[in-house]
Amino acid sequence: MRLQVENLDYAYGKKEAISGISLFVKKGEFVGLIGPNGSGKSTVLKNVYRGLTPDSGSILLDGENLLTMPYKKSALKMAVVGQENELPFDFLVEEIVAMGRSPHKKLFDIDNAADKAMVYHALKHLGMEHMAKRNYQNLSGGEKQRVIIARAIAQESDFFILDEPTNHLDISYQMQIFDFIKRLNVTVLSAIHDLNMAALYCDRIYVLKHGMIVLQGTPEEVLTEQNIYDVYGVRTAVVKHSVTGKLSITYLPAELS
């Protein structure tokens, strides 16, 4: 088991955000978190990647207590790709990707030949080696996300935490990013906004509502017309797509529901 979360609670001040969250992710799985806005998806992930400290509960990563693990060790195991990647200062693309090498280095180490080779490898993996000298701030949203994924690859972690990484991107970039991550054969825990993307890429899904997990299972078990209505309040037609073999969800307007 790569990740085991048990009875996780977290509150922002006096406002409870998540309660009793228990989930697991096996090696090589692509596991999705879905749910309405404000349901707690990002809060769960922030607790997992240590952006927040849970009020109670336990998190085990590869059998070790993640909450007491040295940050450098957890960074070697886990890479994070979020939905907001704006920076206060401008950097070259290659400098952003090189930041992924930090967990492998001591405090005052400079980049060596091996680091530079890994940065180039990560950029080439995403077809972005020709952009190495470009300013990050001048890139499109999809290009920025590819750079952040390249940074995660340079980090050499084999567990990716994705916090709605394609939420602000058009469909072509969404497909590119999820296709690429799937080809990496890494373990993934991802918050996903688009239910069709969740159906297409996830091995298993957890559904959050009001800060609690209300459903879990395979896409076929979770993404039924009744479940989607119960969680989101919208009517849908759910069928298995003849080409992909995956579920395809069509949202129905009020006059048809």
Buried (B, 14 or more C-beta within 10 A) or exposed (E): EBBBBBEBBBBEEEEBBBBEBBBBBEEEBBBBBBBBEEBBBBBBBBBBBBBBEBBEBBBBBBEEEBBEBEEEEBBBBBBBBBBEBEEEEEBBBBBBBBBBBBBBEEEEEEBEEEBEEBBBBBBEBBEBBEBBEBEBEEBEBBBBBBBBBBBBBBBBBBBBBBBBBBBBBEEEBBBBBBEBBEEBEBBBBBBBBBBBBBBBBBBBBBBBBBBBBBBBEEBEEBBBBEBBEEBBEBBBEBEEEEEEEBBBBEBEEEEEE
